[in-house]
Amino acid sequence: MPKLLHARPPMDAEEKRQICKLAGARHAPADWIMRARIIVFSWRGLRTSAIAAKLGCHMQTVRERIERFNAEGLAGLGDRPGAGRKPRITELERGQLIALARSTPPGRPVRDEAGDLAADEEAGPAEWTLDSLTAAARAQGIVIARSQVRRILLKEKVRWRHTRSWTTSTDPDFAPKGPRSSPSTPTRRRPPRSSAPTSWGR
């Protein structure tokens, strides 16, 4: 008799919220919705045969998705690299991703009205990278791969790296390093060349 297979319990409330939200979504990719429903049904105690009957798929499909979820978590609901098409996202989610890339990273210190540096989330990213943007998008419920994030931002010509540093001083006495001319330094003039003869005799 084959061993009963069940999805592991959610690691935290956030993981459970994301999977339940995806299972009830209407505009997410259909394959992701079905895989999320497999996990939710398994959490409710349904066996693989009952889940397969409800979703109209093969029992082996249910087993494979539960095993991948148990090993990889939310990422296990997606396709492996190179397998099949990439999941599509809606225009609303695309706009949310672009707005996220243009926003200030939560870990970047910014100056308040008193001139002090403070970050919204000290443990958050200080600069946006493809990895941190992907993680932040998934935290908002957007099911997306890193390669998709890069492709969308390049297509929309959105820069997610910021070259200007937040460490610029507001102190009026602060002077940046490097050579620069000072208006207070007098210009040294060369003495005029004498046109007088070197000999006084005739």
Sequence and secondary structure as in RCSB ss.txt:
>XXXX:A:sequence
MPKLLHARPPMDAEEKRQICKLAGARHAPADWIMRARIIVFSWRGLRTSAIAAKLGCHMQTVRERIERFNAEGLA
GLGDRPGAGRKPRITELERGQLIALARSTPPGRPVRDEAGDLAADEEAGPAEWTLDSLTAAARAQGIVIARSQVR
RILLKEKVRWRHTRSWTTSTDPDFAPKGPRSSPSTPTRRRPPRSSAPTSWGR
>XXXX:A:secstr
          SSHHHHHHHHHHHT SSS HHHHHHHHHHHHHHTT  HHHHHHHHT  HHHHHHHHHHHHHHGGG
GGS  TTSS      HHHHHHHHHHHHS  TTS EE TTS EE S TTS SS  HHHHHHHHHHTT    HHHHH
HHHHHTT      S TT    TT   SS    TTS          S S    
